[in-house]
Amino acid sequence: MNLQRATLLFLVLFLGNLSYAQEWFLKHFTVDDGLPSNEIYHIAQDAQHNLILATDRGAARFDGYRFETLLTEQKKTSTPVYYIQKTPSGKIYFSGTQGKIYEYKQEHLKDFAYNPTLTNLYQHSGIYIANTIAEHQDTLWISYNNDFNYHLRVGSCFITEPGLIQKWVEPHGLY
């Protein structure tokens, strides 16, 4: 009985590699295929199973066949975005430069309602990006960093449903 198991194990492990399998198909997409930029910073999937991409020349959606640039609601233009955050409730947020946040709604980017308040909350001369957006029930937590340097944190805050924004200070006084 042990010899049969050993023989079966040998056949499965060593001779299984000789069987034919499909080749991997890998396609490299570029601006020639419709991407707004060749630099992609973040990828996620929306509720319709499209890929959504954050690039330095705007957001894009890929339906499996073609790319479409996602425009902002008011400006009808694309804007640089660097992170995509999906929340448990299904909301999708993009973060751009100078702390701007966009909500992905109905196949375009909508300015986050609290952008003006958040911009005034953090007076920062350099580039700062919301690299973390987390949701718990009716509260959003947003953390900002200087550019892509995680060691230079600009600040964090909580936003509750009625629009109350509270700046969060770490116990040792740093944001």
N, C-alpha and C positions, 0 to 999 in steps of 0.2 A: 504494500500500500504506500509506503514512504517513497519507493522508487517511482511509482506512478505520479505522485505529487511533484517529485523533483523533476521528472521528465516534462510534465505539464508546465511547471514554472519556467523551465529552460526554454520551451517552445514559445511561451507567451513573451518572455522578456527579450530573448535574443533573435528569434525568427520573426517576431512581430515588426521589427524594424525593416525587414525586407519587403513588407507589403506596400502596395502603391497607395499614396494619399494625394490629395489635391495640393497644388502649389499655392502658396500665399500670393494674393493679389494686392499690390501696394501701389497706390497712385499718389503722386506728389502734386498738390494743388498750388497754384500761384495766382498772381493778379491776372494772368492771361485767361484763367478759368473763371474770373469774376470776383475773386477776393479783393477787398479794399486795400489790403497790404499783405506782404509776405511774412510779416512779423505777427504771429498769433500768440497772445499772452494767456488766454484762458478759453476753455471749451466746456460747454454744458449742453444739456438736452432739454427742450421745452416740452410742454404737455402734449403737443402733437407729434413728438418724437423727431423733430427737426434738431439738427445741431445748431447751436448758436455760438458765435465766436467773438471774442474781444480782441481788437487789433488797435494799433496806434493810428489808424486812419478811419476808425469807426467799427461799429458792430455789424455782423453779417449773420444770415441764416442760410443753412444748407439743407435742402429737402431730399438729398440723395441724388439729385440730378443737376441742380444749378444753385449758384450763390445769389443772394439778394442782400444788398446793403440796407441796414435798418436805419431809418432816418428819425431825427428827433421830431416830436409832435409840432412844436411851435416854429422851429427854424427850417424845417424840411431839408436839413443838411445832416451829414454824418459828423460825429464828434469822437475824438480819441477815447477809448475805454480800455481798461486794463484788467479788471476783475469781474467775474460773474458770481453772484451769490444767490443760491436757491434756498428758500425758506421752507419749513415744514408745511406751511399753509399753501405752498405752490407758487408764491410770488417769486419773481426773478428780478434782481437788481444788478445793474451795471455800475461800476464806479469809474469816474474819469478824473481828469486833472483838476486842481484847485478845489478838491473836496466835493465836486459835483457828483450827484447820484441820480441815476435814471432808472425808472421802473419799466420793465418790458411788458407792454400791454397792447393787445390787438395788433401784433406784428409791427410795432414801432416803439421807440423809446420816449417815455413821458418824463419830463422833469419832475424830480421828487419834490413834493409840496413844501418840504422844510429846507430846501437848498439855501434860500437867502438867509435864514436864521443860522444854519450851520456854518455858512461862510463867515458871518459876523462873529460866531462863537470862537473861532480859531483864527487869530490874526497871525498869519504865517507868510513870510516873504517867498519861500521856495515852493516847489511842487509838493503837494500833499495829496494822498490818495486814500480813499476808504478801502482798506484791504480786508476788513472783516465786517460783515453785516450778519448779525444773528437775531433770531426771532424767538420769543417765548410768549405765547398767548397774545396779548395786545401791546407788547413792548418790543421795540427794536433796540439792539445795542450796536453801535457803530464805532469802529476803531480806525483812527487815521495814523498813517506813517508818512515820514518825509521821503518822497520819491519811492524807490523800491528798497530802501534801507530799513529793515525791520528794527534796527537798534536805535533809530531816531524817531521815537513815537511823538506825534504831534498832540494827540489827545483821544479821548473816548467819551461817549455820551450815551444816554438812554433817551428814547422817545416813546412816550406812552400815547395811547389812542387819541385822547383829546388834544394832542399837540404839545404837551408839556415836555420840554427838553431840559435834561439835567446833565450837566458836565460831571464826569466821574474822575475823581482824583485817587490815585493809588495810595496805600497807607504811608509810603515814604515820601509823599508829596510830588511825585512825578506823574505826568499824564501817561 
